[in-house]
Amino acid sequence: MTDVEIMIVRIDHFYDRAKYVSIVRAWMQELKIVNGRLIAMGSDLHLLFIVATELQNSKLLNFYRTRDIDVNSRGELCIDRFIDVLGRRKVATCSCKGFLEMNVLSPMLLQKLLVHEWQVEQEWLDAALTTKRTKSFLEWKEAAKATRKERRKKEGKEKYEVKKMKLEEAQKDDKETSVESTAELVNSETESGTGGDNSEGQTVGMSIEKQLMKRKPKQVSSRSQRKKRSKLMNI
């Protein structure tokens, strides 16, 4: 008797279970696959067990990669990218006949059915029971998280650069304004002192210094403050 290949695929989630199962049946009919099971254990574990030839199983997986089978959150038909192929191997024969949907109540019953009766490797089943979601989905989730983090980092850097540029422009404007006001003061004092002797030039320079000093806040020493307080107390 010609060897057959058993294959087990983990499905992450159904958005539209009825449509999903209907399309799986249509694919199997197209590929002339007659034996298999769609097994559910609770709401977290969905397994597609197939008994066929190696070529039929390869074509079925190609359908998964290229054809719509489920709907997304917007109700649009889409490819199921989140399946895990837990394993494939050839066996002389398999007692699984026909195609049915079935629910299994416990991991022990699942093990008895798949491992003991249908020759599935225990490692394949252990991989399915380790996590609540498929490996493909979890890898996609981590990649999406890293992408969002990188995008936020890039946006933060761009905002910082814009803020820095605006601050530098503001500081530059303040400097230019200060230089212009000083230049205007020097020009006005120079014009008023034009035609005089050297002593008048010195007087102009001193006048400019005095006016510049007026712009600085007066600082009163703590010693003079103490003297004023002592005088007031003596009075």
Buried (B, 14 or more C-beta within 10 A) or exposed (E): EEEBBBBBBBBBBBEBBEBBBEBBBEBBEEBEBEBBBBBBBEEEBBBBBBBBBBEBBBBBBEBBEEEBBBBEEEEEEBBBEBBBBBBBBEEEEBEBEEBEEEEBEEBEEBBEBBBEEBBBBEEBBEBBBEBEBBBBBBEBEEEEEEEEEEEEEEEEEEEEEEEEEEEEEEEEEEEEEEEEEEEEBBEEBEEEBEEEEEEEEEBBBEBBEEEEEEEEEEEEEEEEEEEEEEEEEEE
